[in-house]
Amino acid sequence: MKMKLTKINAVSCLALLCIAALLSGCTGTQKGALLGSALGAGAGAIIGHQSGRGGEGAAIGALSGGLLGGLAGDHIESNQEAKQDAYEQGRRDGLREANVGGSSYESDLK
């Protein structure tokens, strides 16, 4: 029994490391789509199993979860980009106002 649990733990850890490696190079939209697909497939399989159609439920759940996850990831990513742009614009404006005595700090921004 102990050997079986050790193998399951090792396989689980390996799977988590593979997922982490795959997600490290993804954009926010891709991460949202992937995670949404996984959650949707799981939920769809559980719900579909109750009606005797687990495979169909998993497929429908993965598709809808992927679409919704991708949309959510894209929305979050675009909000982060807008915040970064606003921060950089405010920083540029603040440095222009701090230009005292003829010295210029704008070369630091480029």
N, C-alpha and C positions, 0 to 999 in steps of 0.2 A: 504494500500500500504506500509506504514511504517513497519507494522508487518511482511509482507512478505519479505522485504529487510533484516530485522533483523534476521529472520530465515535463510535466504540464507547466510548471513555473518557468523552466528554461525556455520552452517554446513561446510562452506568453511574453517573456522579456525580450526574446529575439524579435517577435512580431512588433512589439512596441518600438524597439530600436529602428526597425525597418520603416515603420510609419513615420517616426520622427525624422529620419533621414530623407524620406520622400517629401515631407512637408517643409523642410528647411529651405528648399529652393523655390517654393511656390509663392505666388502673389496672394493677396488677401482674397481675391475673387476665387482663385483656384482652391485655396484652403477651405473657403466656405462651401464650395461645390462638393469637394471631396468629403468633408465632414457631414454635410447635409445628406449626401447620398448614403453614407454609412448609417447614419441615424434613421433615415427614411426607410432603408432596406430592412433594418432591424425591426422598426415599428410595423412596417408593412407585413413582414413575415409573421410577426406575432398576431396581428389582426387577421391576416389571411388564414393563418392556421386555425383560427376559431371557426371559419366557414369552410375549411377543407381545401383551401387554395393558397397554401403558404408561398409557393413559388411565384404565383401571379401577384400576390400582395407585396412580396419583396421587390419584384421588378417595378411595380407601380410606385411603391414607396421610395425606391432608389431614384427613379426618374423625377418624381415631384420634389423629393428632398434635395436632389442635386440642383434643380432649377431654383428653388427657394434659397438654398444655401449660397449659390452663386450670386443671386441678386442681393442678398444680405451682405456678403463679403464685398461686393462691388460698392455698395452704399457706404459701408464702413471705410473702405479704402479711399473713396472720393472725399469723405468728410475729413479724413486725416490729411489728405493733400491740400484741401482748402484751408485747414487750420495752419498747416506749415507755410503756405503762401501768405496768409494774413500775418503770421509771426514775422516772416522775413520782410514783408512790406513795412510793418511797424518798426522793425529794427533799422531799416534804411532811413525811414522818416526821422526816427529819433537821433540817428547819427548826423543827419543833415542839420538838425536843429542844434546839435552840440558842437557844430563847427565854430570854434572860437579862435580869434587871433589869426585868421588866415590859414590855419592848418586844416587839412582835409583828411577825413577818416574813410572816405568812400572807396579808396583803393583796397581797403581791407575786406570789403564786401564782395569783391569780384573774384 
